[in-house]
Amino acid sequence: MPVTPADTPWLRRFHTADDGALRLFCFPHAGGNASYFFPLSTLLAPRTEMLTVQYPGRQERFNEPRIESMTELADIIAAELTGWTRVPFALFGHSMGATLAFEVACRLRANGAEPSALFVSGRRAPSIPAPGSVHLATDEELVADIRLLGGTESRMLDNAELLAAILPAVRSDYVATETYRYQGADPLRCPVTAFIGDADPRVDTVQAEAWARHTTGRFQLHTFSGGHFFLARHFDALAESIGATVGPGDQELLTRN
């Protein structure tokens, strides 16, 4: 069962970690929730302390107002995380969560909290516009797009009651994603690692490689078999990459800097 860290409803912790462990903030995809990253937390514990962001409008925050602006979300989350960045930390996000993790990283860096690394999955670089109008589509068209991307169980999409419960949050996240416009920011100093699926209809290699423009540190791109939600089959490889990218030496170096 997840544990809600004290002082904020925005974070969920599934496993305890060793003293001095890297702290990894995870950001779910559009329509996603903290529970999606439970398998990754299982693989990373106890050497990494994973704290997953829980957006309002889903699970135990179901009755809270949803936020349909990526900028507003980033501002709020960065403020919430400020007290949690006094130890070495990194950020990981998938799809919408990748863009949000980047925006939060930029805000934390501006406040003097430099991340040890940024991991982005299934998302083109912020500097490449990703306009869309699915958030304006009918419910049927929105569901068709969700089916195209995968990641949501068919039983949920085929159940009218369950669908009515999850669709408002999905649509709000699509609004935030499709209306997002990159405003420019100084490059991060930390390593940036991107992950994509070789059959992802939303992002290709060129779009993913553009993440290199957003850091003065090293950049790596890993391509896996699968579509937009390739990571569900490759959490073990992602966990290995996170551990290899941010080892004790990297943490100590960034802490000194």
Salt bridges, closest charged atoms under 4 A:
GLU49 OE2 - ARG13 NH2 2.95
GLU49 OE1 - ARG23 NE 2.65
GLU60 OE2 - ARG12 NH2 2.24
GLU64 OE1 - ARG61 NH2 2.67
ASP75 OD1 - ARG107 NE 2.62
GLU103 OE1 - ARG107 NH1 2.70
GLU114 OE1 - ARG189 NE 3.88
ASP139 OD1 - ARG171 NH2 2.66
ASP145 OD2 - ARG202 NH2 2.56
GLU153 OE1 - ARG155 NE 2.59
ASP158 OD1 - ARG147 NH2 2.61
ASP173 OD2 - ARG58 NH1 2.73
GLU178 OE1 - HIS135 ND1 2.50
ASP200 OD2 - HIS228 ND1 2.91
ASP250 OD2 - ARG218 NH2 3.54
